[in-house]
Amino acid sequence: MEFFNNHKKLFGAATLMFVGLTLMVAVLPAIHNQENNQPLPGAEKLSADAVKGKALFVANGCVACHTQQVRNVDMDKSWGSRPSLAADYAGIKRTDFWRNTATLMGTERTGPDLTDVGNRQPSKDWNLVHLFNPRIVVKESVMPAYPWLFTIKKEPSKNDVVVNVPAEYLKGKEGKVVASKDALYLIAYLQSRKQTKLPDGTNQPEFLYKREVKKEAAGSAVAEDAGANGQSLFVANCQSCHQENGEGLPGAFPPLKGSPVVLGDDLELYVNIIMNGYDARQEYGVMPAVGTNMSFSENEVSAIINYERSSWGNSGKHVTPEEVKKIMDFVKLNAPQ
């Protein structure tokens, strides 16, 4: 009992135990990880703007709802092309002297995972509209709006980044919505979130617990598109801009309902827009190269086209993967580098 009555021995032993456990549980494993895990060869460092955007991401508590980790289960395939690896986080250092490393892997996925959002949703225009008020582009969204990252100006300057916000969301205010530097920094960070491709020859981890896909009868639209589901692809890659009803957003994103591109006979133009994006209409935001970013196959492109041509009252010509494949190689050559 003398040990417990001697506060010097008692607190000395407790301190030694605490230091020992800290070394075993935290310090030594961290050193081991630093020595044995390196960033992937193609990993890019954050730009100065993206670093500032990451700080804003942390400050606004975005990690409370968004994860940055693709689990090795089939249901996570929509968030990245492969499961996350330790190497994906090896290049992340301490935030500063006082604050520890911010991996931002998250623990709760109230909103979508952001591991590969730079590829999945690279549109700067869409991200700015979504940041101003998520309900503009996703009506069911529970994400809070961030209007304090924007200002409304009656006469924006030529250097201002104007956000195409529908008038009904301005609450009677007149003028144009202009993004602040903080908003642009935050978008720069989101656009930097891209999964690094594994080096050639590296075995890619598989997604487990794959869901079985029911085989369709031969000759059906789904069978002709080799199992690719046009509606699912549209929802995952196109709906956020063009909307569920295909009517887009006036002043921001063009409609697909009744679109001459969708219903026209110029399949090369249609495929080129899906693969390489589009920036020919000043009244709308720039469409990113969705197909190239997501590495769409001819089956997926044809499935999307057929879905858009047969939805919202559209009645366009059905296309086959073979027709699309004939022009995809040529279209890919024109993809922006």
Secondary structure in CASP SS format (residue, H / E / C, confidence):
PFRMAT SS
TARGET T0000
AUTHOR 0000-0000-0000
METHOD secondary structure of the structure
MODEL  1
M C 1.00
E H 1.00
F H 1.00
F H 1.00
N H 1.00
N C 1.00
H H 1.00
K H 1.00
K H 1.00
L H 1.00
F H 1.00
G H 1.00
A H 1.00
A H 1.00
T H 1.00
L H 1.00
M H 1.00
F H 1.00
V H 1.00
G H 1.00
L H 1.00
T H 1.00
L H 1.00
M H 1.00
V H 1.00
A H 1.00
V H 1.00
L H 1.00
P H 1.00
A H 1.00
I H 1.00
H H 1.00
N H 1.00
Q H 1.00
E H 1.00
N H 1.00
N C 1.00
Q C 1.00
P C 1.00
L C 1.00
P C 1.00
G C 1.00
A C 1.00
E C 1.00
K C 1.00
L C 1.00
S C 1.00
A H 1.00
D H 1.00
A H 1.00
V H 1.00
K H 1.00
G H 1.00
K H 1.00
A H 1.00
L H 1.00
F H 1.00
V H 1.00
A H 1.00
N C 1.00
G C 1.00
C H 1.00
V H 1.00
A H 1.00
C C 1.00
H C 1.00
T C 1.00
Q C 1.00
Q C 1.00
V C 1.00
R C 1.00
N C 1.00
V E 1.00
D H 1.00
M H 1.00
D H 1.00
K H 1.00
S H 1.00
W H 1.00
G C 1.00
S C 1.00
R C 1.00
P C 1.00
S C 1.00
L C 1.00
A H 1.00
A H 1.00
D H 1.00
Y H 1.00
A C 1.00
G C 1.00
I C 1.00
K C 1.00
R E 1.00
T C 1.00
D C 1.00
F C 1.00
W C 1.00
R C 1.00
N C 1.00
T E 1.00
A C 1.00
T C 1.00
L C 1.00
M C 1.00
G C 1.00
T C 1.00
E C 1.00
R C 1.00
T C 1.00
G C 1.00
P C 1.00
D C 1.00
L C 1.00
T C 1.00
D C 1.00
V H 1.00
G H 1.00
N H 1.00
R H 1.00
Q C 1.00
P C 1.00
S C 1.00
K H 1.00
D H 1.00
W H 1.00
N H 1.00
L H 1.00
V H 1.00
H H 1.00
L H 1.00
F H 1.00
N C 1.00
P H 1.00
R H 1.00
I H 1.00
V C 1.00
V C 1.00
K C 1.00
E C 1.00
S C 1.00
V C 1.00
M C 1.00
P C 1.00
A C 1.00
Y C 1.00
P H 1.00
W H 1.00
L H 1.00
F E 1.00
T E 1.00
I E 1.00
K E 1.00
K C 1.00
E C 1.00
P C 1.00
S C 1.00
K C 1.00
N C 1.00
D C 1.00
V C 1.00
V E 1.00
V E 1.00
N C 1.00
V C 1.00
P C 1.00
A H 1.00
E H 1.00
Y H 1.00
L C 1.00
K C 1.00
G C 1.00
K C 1.00
E C 1.00
G C 1.00
K E 1.00
V E 1.00
V E 1.00
A E 1.00
S C 1.00
K H 1.00
D H 1.00
A H 1.00
L H 1.00
Y H 1.00
L H 1.00
I H 1.00
A H 1.00
Y H 1.00
L H 1.00
Q H 1.00
S H 1.00
R C 1.00
K C 1.00
Q C 1.00
T C 1.00
K C 1.00
L C 1.00
P C 1.00
D C 1.00
G C 1.00
T C 1.00
N C 1.00
Q C 1.00
P C 1.00
E C 1.00
F C 1.00
L E 1.00
Y C 1.00
K C 1.00
R C 1.00
E C 1.00
V C 1.00
K C 1.00
K C 1.00
E C 1.00
A C 1.00
A C 1.00
G C 1.00
S C 1.00
A H 1.00
V H 1.00
A H 1.00
E H 1.00
D C 1.00
A C 1.00
G C 1.00
A C 1.00
N C 1.00
G H 1.00
Q H 1.00
S H 1.00
L H 1.00
F H 1.00
V H 1.00
A H 1.00
N H 1.00
C C 1.00
Q H 1.00
S H 1.00
C H 1.00
H H 1.00
Q C 1.00
E C 1.00
N C 1.00
G C 1.00
E C 1.00
G C 1.00
L E 1.00
P C 1.00
G C 1.00
A C 1.00
F E 1.00
P C 1.00
P C 1.00
L C 1.00
K C 1.00
G C 1.00
S C 1.00
P H 1.00
V H 1.00
V H 1.00
L H 1.00
G C 1.00
D C 1.00
D C 1.00
L H 1.00
E H 1.00
L H 1.00
Y H 1.00
V H 1.00
N H 1.00
I H 1.00
I H 1.00
M H 1.00
N H 1.00
G C 1.00
Y E 1.00
D C 1.00
A C 1.00
R C 1.00
Q C 1.00
E C 1.00
Y C 1.00
G C 1.00
V C 1.00
M E 1.00
P C 1.00
A C 1.00
V H 1.00
G H 1.00
T H 1.00
N H 1.00
M C 1.00
S C 1.00
F C 1.00
S C 1.00
E H 1.00
N H 1.00
E H 1.00
V H 1.00
S H 1.00
A H 1.00
I H 1.00
I H 1.00
N H 1.00
Y H 1.00
E H 1.00
R H 1.00
S C 1.00
S C 1.00
W C 1.00
G C 1.00
N C 1.00
S C 1.00
G C 1.00
K C 1.00
H C 1.00
V C 1.00
T C 1.00
P H 1.00
E H 1.00
E H 1.00
V H 1.00
K H 1.00
K H 1.00
I H 1.00
M H 1.00
D H 1.00
F H 1.00
V H 1.00
K H 1.00
L H 1.00
N C 1.00
A C 1.00
P C 1.00
Q C 1.00
END
